[in-house]
Amino acid sequence: MDALTINFAPVLQITDEQFFQLCQINELIRFERNADGTLLLMPLVGGLTSNRNANLTAQLGVWNRDESLGIVFGSSVGFILRNGSVRSPDASWLKRDKWNSLTQEQKERFPPVCPDFVMELRSDTDCLTRLQNKMQEYRDNGARLGWLIDLETRQVEIYRSGRYIEVLQSPASLSGEDILPGFMLNFENIW
């Protein structure tokens, strides 16, 4: 089952603060917000997908711990993008100077910034088109590198700022390029 969309716009416009509070009150429901104000209720994932998400985030976290170039986020953060949407990538990374430029309150709520790097992991219940649109939205709002990992087809779509989407079939690893210097994602425990 993919995300469920709810449209309150004809009756109610939800502010960033109200959306944050809605997410806090309903902590067991994963929400995202589209640029048009509609809400997406995201289904919980199964154990295998969660384990793979944790593996992705752990690999990114270990690299970042050693390099200390930025901040790593798991799938439970919401970022307020320039277009007004609130997105929650499966794993993401933000350059340290961007993080440091935020106020303490912005850090404690949904940071109003687009990560420099995002990863989305498509499980068998996710809609590919919705995730591709989400990846394009990240790129349009400032992400410099993004990976959409499709477990079903064993493909990875690579989104780079100002470039065409590259598709790789069953890569053994991926390089973080100049965005994440020295980072290599190993797919051994993901495929």
Secondary structure, 3 states (H helix, E strand, C coil): CCCEEECCCCCCCCCHHHHHHHHHHCCCCEEEECCCCCEEEECCCCHHHHHHHHHHHHHHHHHHHHHCCEEEECCCCCEECCCCCEECCCEEEEEHHHHHCCCHHHHHCCCCCCCCEEEEEECCCCCHHHHHHHHHHHHHCCCCEEEEEECCCCEEEEEECCCCCEEEECCCEEECCCCCCCCEEECCCCC
